[in-house]
Amino acid sequence: MLIAVDGPAASGKGTIARALAEHFKLPHMDTGALYRAVALNLWRWGGDPSSEFEAVRACEDIGFNPDDPELRSEPVSKIASVISAYPAVRAALLERQREFAAQDGGAVLDGRDIGTVIAPDADAKLFVTASPEVRAQRRVRELLARGMPAHYADVLLDLKSRDERDTGRESAPLVQADDAERLDTSELTVAQAVAEAVRLAEARLKLGHTD
Ligand code: CDP
């Protein structure tokens, strides 16, 4: 049972993917954390994010701690958004994600290109989205809760430029897979969004069994 969850920044895809993993008792991979780990490596060395060559070197030995708060810091987020557009960086991280997706029993992966590139044969695909304004509000709350400074106007601008980079890049751009269910969480509470995601995934999985 393989579930792919994709969507733009702060859409709620991480929360939904974790909840689906718990519901279906599956292991979960937050693939954004891989790109963030590469970014953190590069940042710690003082490497140049505008160099694809240096970014690829930063893909080596990313024995990372997914709970490291630095992974979510502003400079690391910015670098992750830049280096994730490099085809060679995406290629370096591909196998690890495919292997995770192929494990016995299945898995849940969330990211930008899970349903399109990493696991095009996934049993259920969700494309989680929300308006830029709602996503910016969520990101502000998240940053403030972590004691980090956050201003709505700056965060909104930043999200929009990230969306542009994600959807405009040539290598694995953010796009809804043809066979993905769209879940707009703009008007939903977390509990409602999770319930809807479970319902959509269950419907898909049932459909797959009768095919
Ligand atoms: O939700 P947010 O954009 O803040 O972060 P994330 O999902 O942790 O992703 C971090 C960065 O990695 C983003 O800039 C994404 O564009 C990129 N990413 C990607 O290119 N492909 C993926 N499968 C996952 C993340």
Boltz pocket constraint, residues with backbone or C-beta under 6 A from the ligand:
constraints:
  - pocket:
      binder: B
      contacts: [[A, 8], [A, 9], [A, 10], [A, 11], [A, 31], [A, 32], [A, 33], [A, 35], [A, 36], [A, 77], [A, 80], [A, 81], [A, 82], [A, 84], [A, 85], [A, 110], [A, 111], [A, 112], [A, 113], [A, 114], [A, 162], [A, 166], [A, 172]]
      max_distance: 6.0
